[in-house]
């Protein structure tokens, strides 16, 4: 494997990790907002946030697997 490939994989891994932590922070903020602001449509925002966290975790797992396998 060449140096460009290793550099690319490290950069993609860092982006995936930062995105995962970003979604966790956003999720925490949305949960705080849900406690503060009571509305009948808060479940939609909570659902979208949980989907975002799940998607970021899936992306992180795929990146880790692609680095370890290839």
Number of C-alpha atoms within 10 A of each C-alpha: 6 6 7 9 10 12 11 11 15 14 12 16 20 14 14 21 18 14 18 21 15 14 20 18 13 16 19 13 11 16 16 11 13 16 10 9 10 9 9 7 9 15 11 10 14 16 11 12 19 16 13 18 21 15 14 21 18 14 17 21 15 14 20 16 11 12 14 8 7 6
